[in-house]
Amino acid sequence: MAYTASSLIRIGGGSGQALWYYSSADTIADANTAGYFNDAANILNLNDIIMTITSTGGTPVLTHAYVNANNGSVVDITNGVVITNTDGD
């Protein structure tokens, strides 16, 4: 699948850094592939944090990642840290 601009929402930030929320039916492996966020190159800054809600086989996956490269046309984010969830009740 592909990046969807309307799914990338700026939550806040300052001093050249921002916190973003991104939701997609794509897997995190898709979203953290270099080039996935290219259409957002003009708004994503180096080290911006992106909280992603992606899907693996229909199961939501929450990941915190950050922009580790943006040359103005090609954007790459880190693989990120998956936030695990347990529900013991």
Beta strands, then each sheet from edge to edge (+ up, - down):
strand 1: 8-14
strand 2: 17-23
strand 3: 49-56
strand 4: 59-70
strand 5: 75-77
strand 6: 81-83
sheet 1: 1+ 2- 3- 4+ 5-
sheet 2: 1+ 2- 3- 4+ 6-
end
